[in-house]
Amino acid sequence: MWRNLLVTNLEFCRFLNGLRAAGVRNVIGGAQLLCNESMPHERGGRIHFDRVAPRYYVSPGYEHHPVYWVTWIGAICFARYAGARLPTKSEMGALASRVRVDLKAINADYRIGDVLPVAEENPPADGIHHAVGNVQVWCADGPTATDLPVGPATRFMHGAAWNTPATVEEVRNPKARHLTGSSRGVGIRLVRDVEADLTAESTAALAASVRKGFAILRQRQWSLRELENAFVAALS
């Protein structure tokens, strides 16, 4: 079952505050684990950290815009927090193929200059807002070891975004990025398997999984790719 709306800045901000309260920081050793919080508002930074409070907050007026500058790790953790999962590349391809998308009308190719709110003014017939366009989305899967035998672990991104070409080729062409990569054009779409009966996970349980993943990263006898895949397994 597809969630009909992309994940918003406000939802992700609440998630960040919950994880921080459970003891997991976004910035660890200088690396931004869940999202890029260093971007100023002028460069699309919509989620900011108030060091005095200390809490995350959203730029006023952007609470219901889709979150971006989010890493795959942030996306997979949020999916668990929401009792859902990320779609696979093939599922996103099937969704994009079945909906009737007017590539001249979607938010892509810099027509608007940024993302639009997650809810379209004229809801589509199937109820899934921005199935293509507005932002690309992270997928659960990535290139296999055969496809990418060396180098760091990556995950697919699917679709067209406000800052990509509005073409069929852009939607269909496989794109992948490192687990901690992020951009102003990639967000989160969720799927819930009814038969799997996934439940929303507490931030305390998520924090425990993240700590387990960091414990795995201390294994010095493994390659970087092996470490990353084991870290992903702990989060998945």
WOKA-V598636 format. One record per residue. N is the residue number from 1. RES is the residue in three letters. PHI is phi in whole degrees, -180 to 180 (NA if undefined). Layout:
N,RES,PHI ; N,RES,PHI
This chain:
1,MET,NA ; 2,TRP,-80 ; 3,ARG,-74 ; 4,ASN,-78 ; 5,LEU,-118 ; 6,LEU,-65 ; 7,VAL,-71 ; 8,THR,-94 ; 9,ASN,-59 ; 10,LEU,-63 ; 11,GLU,-63 ; 12,PHE,-69 ; 13,CYS,-63 ; 14,ARG,-62 ; 15,PHE,-63 ; 16,LEU,-61 ; 17,ASN,-66 ; 18,GLY,-66 ; 19,LEU,-66 ; 20,ARG,-63 ; 21,ALA,-64 ; 22,ALA,-87 ; 23,GLY,102 ; 24,VAL,-108 ; 25,ARG,-92 ; 26,ASN,-74 ; 27,VAL,-96 ; 28,ILE,-128 ; 29,GLY,60 ; 30,GLY,87 ; 31,ALA,-91 ; 32,GLN,-95 ; 33,LEU,-74 ; 34,LEU,-105 ; 35,CYS,-162 ; 36,ASN,-89 ; 37,GLU,-96 ; 38,SER,-89 ; 39,MET,-74 ; 40,PRO,-70 ; 41,HIS,-57 ; 42,GLU,-64 ; 43,ARG,-108 ; 44,GLY,92 ; 45,GLY,-70 ; 46,ARG,-111 ; 47,ILE,-114 ; 48,HIS,-128 ; 49,PHE,-109 ; 50,ASP,-92 ; 51,ARG,-72 ; 52,VAL,-79 ; 53,ALA,-57 ; 54,PRO,-88 ; 55,ARG,-153 ; 56,TYR,-85 ; 57,TYR,-145 ; 58,VAL,-104 ; 59,SER,-54 ; 60,PRO,-53 ; 61,GLY,93 ; 62,TYR,-116 ; 63,GLU,-60 ; 64,HIS,-108 ; 65,HIS,-91 ; 66,PRO,-66 ; 67,VAL,-68 ; 68,TYR,-141 ; 69,TRP,54 ; 70,VAL,-111 ; 71,THR,-83 ; 72,TRP,-64 ; 73,ILE,-61 ; 74,GLY,-62 ; 75,ALA,-68 ; 76,ILE,-69 ; 77,CYS,-68 ; 78,PHE,-64 ; 79,ALA,-59 ; 80,ARG,-64 ; 81,TYR,-59 ; 82,ALA,-91 ; 83,GLY,70 ; 84,ALA,-141 ; 85,ARG,-146 ; 86,LEU,-84 ; 87,PRO,-74 ; 88,THR,-82 ; 89,LYS,-62 ; 90,SER,-67 ; 91,GLU,-65 ; 92,MET,-66 ; 93,GLY,-64 ; 94,ALA,-66 ; 95,LEU,-63 ; 96,ALA,-65 ; 97,SER,-77 ; 98,ARG,-86 ; 99,VAL,-83 ; 100,ARG,-93 ; 101,VAL,-106 ; 102,ASP,-92 ; 103,LEU,-64 ; 104,LYS,-85 ; 105,ALA,-113 ; 106,ILE,-72 ; 107,ASN,-80 ; 108,ALA,-154 ; 109,ASP,60 ; 110,TYR,62 ; 111,ARG,-67 ; 112,ILE,-101 ; 113,GLY,98 ; 114,ASP,-175 ; 115,VAL,-76 ; 116,LEU,-99 ; 117,PRO,-54 ; 118,VAL,-65 ; 119,ALA,-93 ; 120,GLU,-71 ; 121,GLU,-65 ; 122,ASN,-115 ; 123,PRO,-56 ; 124,PRO,-68 ; 125,ALA,-60 ; 126,ASP,-85 ; 127,GLY,83 ; 128,ILE,-94 ; 129,HIS,-79 ; 130,HIS,53 ; 131,ALA,-61 ; 132,VAL,-137 ; 133,GLY,101 ; 134,ASN,75 ; 135,VAL,-139 ; 136,GLN,-74 ; 137,VAL,-131 ; 138,TRP,-70 ; 139,CYS,-107 ; 140,ALA,-70 ; 141,ASP,-109 ; 142,GLY,-149 ; 143,PRO,-56 ; 144,THR,-79 ; 145,ALA,-63 ; 146,THR,-71 ; 147,ASP,-69 ; 148,LEU,-137 ; 149,PRO,-69 ; 150,VAL,-128 ; 151,GLY,96 ; 152,PRO,-71 ; 153,ALA,-71 ; 154,THR,-132 ; 155,ARG,-133 ; 156,PHE,-71 ; 157,MET,-122 ; 158,HIS,-130 ; 159,GLY,106 ; 160,ALA,-111 ; 161,ALA,-129 ; 162,TRP,-59 ; 163,ASN,-111 ; 164,THR,-125 ; 165,PRO,-60 ; 166,ALA,-97 ; 167,THR,-133 ; 168,VAL,-62 ; 169,GLU,-61 ; 170,GLU,-64 ; 171,VAL,-68 ; 172,ARG,-85 ; 173,ASN,-64 ; 174,PRO,-69 ; 175,LYS,-131 ; 176,ALA,-140 ; 177,ARG,-146 ; 178,HIS,-61 ; 179,LEU,-56 ; 180,THR,-103 ; 181,GLY,-75 ; 182,SER,-155 ; 183,SER,-157 ; 184,ARG,-82 ; 185,GLY,-126 ; 186,VAL,-127 ; 187,GLY,-129 ; 188,ILE,-131 ; 189,ARG,-122 ; 190,LEU,-115 ; 191,VAL,-129 ; 192,ARG,-123 ; 193,ASP,-86 ; 194,VAL,-61 ; 195,GLU,-70 ; 196,ALA,-79 ; 197,ASP,54 ; 198,LEU,-70 ; 199,THR,-118 ; 200,ALA,-60 ; 201,GLU,-101 ; 202,SER,-69 ; 203,THR,-65 ; 204,ALA,-66 ; 205,ALA,-67 ; 206,LEU,-63 ; 207,ALA,-60 ; 208,ALA,-65 ; 209,SER,-66 ; 210,VAL,-64 ; 211,ARG,-63 ; 212,LYS,-61 ; 213,GLY,-63 ; 214,PHE,-67 ; 215,ALA,-64 ; 216,ILE,-63 ; 217,LEU,-64 ; 218,ARG,-81 ; 219,GLN,-74 ; 220,ARG,-77 ; 221,GLN,-84 ; 222,TRP,-97 ; 223,SER,-74 ; 224,LEU,-59 ; 225,ARG,-65 ; 226,GLU,-63 ; 227,LEU,-63 ; 228,GLU,-64 ; 229,ASN,-66 ; 230,ALA,-69 ; 231,PHE,-63 ; 232,VAL,-63 ; 233,ALA,-61 ; 234,ALA,-67 ; 235,LEU,-87 ; 236,SER,-95
